[in-house]
Amino acid sequence: MAAGGRGSAKERAAREVRERARLYEARVQHHQSQARRRRRDNIVATSVAGALVAAAIGAQALFYGVGPGAASDAPAPAETPATSESPAPAETPGETVSPEPTSTPSPTVTPDD
């Protein structure tokens, strides 16, 4: 046997080849699984974005179709002042007489004590 009890150089080389092949196969499988995952994530994200856009368009259509943003068929009638039952102001005779201002008495001065 070889020194160290490990086997011959051919066996060691074969073992290294098997190990490299195993690592390579593991990397290939990992790469393929990552590619499948990215594709699935892209499909999900696109579907969600499409649904969100469709919901936004639907909400806008509803808002402007039946909601507060909807145009009314006929304008609402403007409120007109109702005729009141209060008497109309009486017509004044030809000339109006305004009262004359009265003279105010002047203040009286009180003597100082």
C-alpha positions in Angstrom: 0.0 0.0 0.0 1.0 3.6 -0.5 2.3 5.8 2.3 -0.5 7.0 4.5 -2.8 4.1 3.7 -4.8 6.0 1.1 -4.4 4.0 -2.0 -2.7 4.5 -5.3 -2.5 7.7 -7.4 -5.0 6.2 -9.9 -7.6 5.7 -7.2 -7.0 9.2 -5.9 -7.4 10.7 -9.4 -10.6 8.7 -9.9 -11.9 9.9 -6.6 -11.2 13.6 -7.6 -12.9 13.1 -11.0 -16.0 11.7 -9.2 -16.0 14.6 -6.7 -15.7 17.2 -9.5 -18.5 15.5 -11.5 -20.7 15.5 -8.4 -20.0 19.2 -7.7 -20.6 20.0 -11.4 -23.9 18.2 -11.4 -25.0 19.9 -8.2 -24.2 23.3 -9.7 -26.1 22.5 -12.9 -29.2 21.4 -10.9 -28.9 24.5 -8.7 -28.7 26.8 -11.8 -31.7 25.0 -13.3 -33.8 25.4 -10.2 -32.9 29.1 -9.9 -34.0 29.6 -13.6 -37.3 27.8 -12.9 -37.8 29.9 -9.7 -37.1 33.2 -11.6 -39.5 32.3 -14.4 -42.2 31.4 -11.8 -41.6 34.7 -9.9 -41.8 36.7 -13.1 -45.1 35.0 -14.1 -46.6 35.7 -10.6 -45.4 39.3 -10.6 -46.8 40.0 -14.1 -50.1 38.4 -13.2 -50.4 40.4 -10.0 -49.5 43.7 -11.9 -52.1 42.9 -14.6 -54.8 42.2 -12.0 -53.9 45.5 -10.2 -54.1 47.5 -13.5 -57.5 45.8 -14.3 -58.8 46.6 -10.9 -57.7 50.3 -11.2 -59.4 50.6 -14.6 -62.6 48.9 -13.2 -62.6 51.2 -10.2 -62.3 54.3 -12.4 -65.1 53.1 -14.7 -67.4 52.4 -11.7 -66.5 55.8 -10.1 -67.3 57.7 -13.3 -70.2 55.5 -14.3 -72.3 55.2 -11.1 -70.4 56.9 -8.3 -70.1 60.5 -7.3 -68.2 61.3 -10.4 -71.1 60.2 -12.7 -72.6 62.8 -15.0 -76.3 63.3 -14.3 -78.7 63.1 -17.2 -80.5 66.3 -16.4 -79.1 69.1 -14.3 -80.7 69.5 -10.9 -83.2 72.4 -10.9 -81.9 75.5 -9.2 -83.8 76.5 -6.2 -86.0 79.5 -7.0 -87.2 81.7 -4.2 -90.7 80.7 -3.3 -93.3 83.4 -3.2 -93.9 84.4 0.3 -97.2 85.1 1.8 -95.9 88.2 3.5 -97.6 91.4 2.5 -96.0 93.5 -0.1 -94.6 96.8 1.1 -97.2 99.6 0.9 -96.6 102.2 -1.6 -95.7 105.5 -0.1 -97.5 108.7 -1.0 -95.9 111.1 -3.3 -93.7 113.0 -0.8 -92.2 111.6 2.3 -91.7 113.8 5.3 -88.7 113.1 7.4 -88.7 114.3 11.0 -86.8 117.4 11.9 -84.0 116.9 14.3 -84.7 118.5 17.7 -82.2 120.7 19.3 -80.5 119.2 22.2 -80.1 121.2 25.4 -76.7 122.3 26.2 -75.1 120.8 29.2 -75.4 122.8 32.4 -72.3 123.6 34.3 -72.3 122.7 38.0 -70.4 124.9 40.4 -67.3 123.3 42.0 -67.5 123.0 45.7 
